[in-house]
Amino acid sequence: MGWRWPGGWRRALPGVLGLVALPSPAIAQDMPATPTPLMNAQHRDENGKAAGTRAGAVKLTPTYIGDLAGDARGGMRTGVTYMARIGLIGDADLDSLIGWHGATAHISVHGIFGEGLSQHRVGNLLTVSGIEAEPAFRLFNLWIEQKIGSKASLRVGQFTAGQEFAISNTANLFVNSTFGWPASFATDLPSGGPAYPLAAPGARLAIAPDARTTLRLAIFAGDPAGPGGGDPQRRDLHGLNGLRFAGRPFLIGEVERSSPGDDPALTVRAGGWLHLNDFADLARDDEGQSLAAPGSSGQPLQHRGNVGLYGIADMRLWRSAGVAGRGVRGFVRGSFSPSDRNMIDLYLDGGVAMTAPLRSRPNDVVGIGVAVARISPRLRDLARTQIAAGGGAPLPLPDVEGVVELSYQAQIRANISVQPNVQYVAHPGGGAAAASGMGRVPDAVVIGVRTAARF
């Protein structure tokens, strides 16, 4: 019999929603003084900031993001795809609306259309587009947040960890999804963890004891897609299944510290997550033998719980003395998880971004990002044992997958941006043998353009 969330929690959630906003005090501190991308390529721009920055009790913001991208070479098969996400974001200042002091509410819904390049063409783990998802109309965020004094806030409802935890402000420029919620988390956690496109019920506490330090801690339902089998996104096409509180809890926490000033020279984050589910061993059965060994029971050894550790550094590398807003920032981020139960056990990414690259284009941003994910050695050992047992010809073994992205985000108008990008995907699928059994999936070259608008 599986673990269930306490009935009291399920019954109390609607009431707790009525106790809890104001954007986290960390959000404003995260933003450097130099210009940042007009349209965030990832999803932190949907984190309720409008309630504290725009006049009026209720704000409605229609959004559009479209990715036209093509696999020009390599991958499973070449070709072009188009995917779009049309959204409506609602923010309410509950103090102005109903006199609830220090509280805000947030909702967002998405209509997702088209097909994703990674799923249908490239076959990689580090998804080419951060908006790639199963076509559907879905509820995404639905939460209330309460300010607690001047230094803390509590959020309760349905939301994601990927909008506040384990993120780099500099990496936010890039289109590939791994530069937002890292592929290690998306691959290792049930249903990809609480991240786009699957939000999960939970609660988050943020505390800023001083202007340079922020602590965050959150607990979520362990499986954002809710109970059932098969593709998690198909299981929860409309963003409602997670409200059934499937899986043991998922917890994540981090501490952030910045150097002094409005444009800090260095911001570091250190954090980790804990999942209380049972996780199957990748290579050993419940009797301690290889799953590929003759006589194996075929039942994977079950491990109680799972963990991940991560660290991030965002750095100001250069700031122009002669051109306002021009500067270069860099980032590096890494994560670790146990190799016996996680497909990606080691992950590292990094890159640089330059604001105002041209004197005549002060709001443009150009950057290059690199990410590498190591496939667990346990899976390599299992594949090696399977090949030896079968007596067939040697096949490629899974090792790493990597991506390099070059992006240029150009502001067309105050609320519209266009972002051409080129990605080189190394070892799609982690370098394992292709489905045809004829060798690795070839490295892929992806050429795309993203159009984004807010109204």
Secondary structure, 3 states (H helix, E strand, C coil): CCCCCCHHHHHHHHHHHCCCCCCCHHHHHHCCCCCCCCCCCCCHHHCCCHHHHCCCCEEEEEEEEEEEEEEEECCCCCEEEEEEEEEEEEEEEHHHHHCCCCEEEEEEEEEEEECCHHHHHHCCCCCCCCCCCCCEEEEEEEEEEEEECCCEEEEEEEECCCCCCCCCCCHHHCCCHHHCCCHHHHHHCHHHCCECCECEEEEEEEEEEECCEEEEEEEECCECCCCCCCCHHHHCCCCCHHHHCECCCEEEEEEEEECCCCCCCEEEEEEEEEEEEEEEEEEEECCCCECCCCCCCCCEEEEEEEEEEEEEEEEEEEECCCCCCCEEEEEEEEEECCCCCCCEEEEEEEEEEEECCECCECCCEEEEEEEEEEECHHHHHHHHHHHHHHCCCCCCCCCEEEEEEEEEEEEEECCEEEEEEEEEEECHHHHCECCCCCCECCCEEEEEEEEEEEC
